[in-house]
Amino acid sequence: MLVARVVPNVTGLDKQFDYLVPELLRDQVAVGSLVRVPLHGRRVGGWVVAFGAPDPALAADKLMPLAKWSSIGPSAELVDLARWAAPRWGTDRLRPFLLAASPPTMVSRLPVARRTVSVGDAGESGVTRIGPLEDPLPFVLAAARKGPALVLHPSPPAVRALASRVRREGLSVAVVPDEWASAAGGVDVVVGTRSGAWAPCAGVKTIVLLDEHDESYQEERTPTWQARDVVIERAARAGAACTLLSPCPTVTAMRWAASPPRHGSHSPHSAQWPLIEIDDRSDVEPWKRTLVGTSLIRALRDPGKRVVCVLNTVGRARLLACRACRNLQRCEVCAAAVRQRDDGMLECPRCDTVRPKVCQVCGASAMALVKPGVSRLREELEAAANRPVLSVTGDSDVELPAADVYVGTEAVLHRVRNVDVVAFLDFDAELLAPRYRAAEQAMALIVRAGRLVGARNRGGRVIVQTHVPQHEVLLAALLGDTGRLVDGELARRRLLGLPPFRALAAIEGADAEAIAAATGLEFAVTAKAVLVRADDWLALGCALADAAGAKNARTKGARLRIEVDPPRV
C-alpha cells in the first residue's frame, strides 16, 4: 500500500491528512501533484507533499483513497522550499506557499521544452549596483546565455515589456503565472513578479532579481514572505547563481553578498542619475513657512513643464497650531495631535473624536497649518501655478485625467508618465521618519522620481525641499553613489540589534502581547504593535508559530496578524 500525505486547499484548515493512492493513479501522482480528496463529506482540492507507508497504529481500512488526480503541480524541490519557508516566516502552514507555486489553471501535461541555449557555468552570486536609468536587459541576457534563468521584476507592466524584449533577442520566454506550463516544460527565461519566486524553472542556473530595493517583493498578507530571501535560498539549494540588481541595494542584500557590489556600466555614476536639486529650507521659520518653495514656483510657472508634487500627507492638515497662542492642537480625550478634515472639522486619528476648529486653550478659530495635507496644498499650488492642479492619492480613481500639475502621496509616482519635474515638498518626513529603514525608503523614492524625469541631459530634474541638506541620503543622491549609505547603515543596525543582524517581527491584534510573551523572546509594546526580536530568523519564526498555534493561545474570533521582518517599523 502507498500512502500520500495531502495538504487540503481549504482556508483555515492547517492540517495534513493521509490517503491511500489507488493503483490506477500511481503513475500520475507525484510530490506536488494537485489532487481531489474526500474530507468531511465533500471533495476538496489539495497537494501531495509526501509519500510513505501506512501508520501501523491506524487500520488500513480506515484510510480513504484519493478521489482524483487533477493537475501537475509544484516540483518536489519547491515543496521542500515551502517547508523551509513556513517556519522562516512564523507559521506552520504550507498552503500559502503551495498556492504561490501552483499553476493558475489545471495542467494535464507539459509542453516540449523550447530551450535555445546550452547550459554553462552559473557564475557567481552577488549584488550589482546599476543607475536608475540604466537598462537591465544586458544583465538578463547575460544570465540567460548561461542556462535557464529566472528573472523577477516588481512591476507587472515591466515584466511584460521585459519578456517582449527578450523574445526579440531570439530567446524563449515564459511569463508566469499565465504561462506556467511553458515555464515548467522548459524555456530559456522565466519572467514574473513577486510570486515568480515560486515559479517552475527546471534546471535553473541563474536567478536575477531586478530592483531588489522595491518593497513590493514582500507579501502583505501573512505569512509575509520576502521574494528576495526566497530566491536566495532557492538558488543555494539548486546550485544556481543569484544576482540582485538595484540602484540602491538594501542593507540586507549587501550583508548577504558579504563583498563589494559589482557596477553595471563603465560610465560615471552621475551619468545614470537624474539632476537632483536640493532646496534648502532651513532658514524658513516654521511658523511662517510654506511648502511651495522658490524652485518649485519657477517650475510651476513654466507652462512647458509637467510637474508632480509629492507629499505623503492626505486631507487638509495633519498638524495645526493656533495663530493666537501658538499651541499645537491636540485631542481633549487622548492628547494626540488632531488633523483637519476636508469639511473643516478637527479629528483625532487615534480615538476618532471630532470637534469644531476651535483652540481648546484660548478659544480662537484661526489656525496655522504647520503640516498641510494634499487637499489644502492643491489650492495653494493652483494659486502659485495659475493653472489647474490634480490631486492624486492611493484612493484616487485608476484612470487619471490629463493634467500638467499633479499633487499627491507617493502613489502618484506610480501612476503618471512623461514628467519634467518631480518635487518632494516635505522630504524630511521621509528622511527623519521613526523607521529603521527610513534612509533606504527615502532613497528608493528619489530613484523612482528619477526614472520619471529621465536623464539630466533631457532637462528633467528632481527638487527636494529639506531642512537637512547635508543628510547622507541627499549627498549620496547628488553624487549618484548610494554606496555611501551602506557602511553607516550597517554600523547603526549592528549597534541597535536590527535586521539583518537580528530577526524582528511585529504582532498586531488583541492577543498580541500574550503571544509575544509566550514566545519566550524579548519583546516591546508599541502604539501599533508588539515587536518581538530573536538572534536569527528560524528561531524567531519557530517561536512565533509555536506560540500562535498553542492551544488556548488566542481568543476565539480575535484577529491576529504576524508580520515577520516588517518593512515600516
Summary of the structure (lengths in Angstrom):
residues: 569
radius of gyration: 26.9
end to end distance: 52.0
largest distance: 86.2
contacts: 1857
relative contact order: 0.10
helix: 31%
strand: 23%
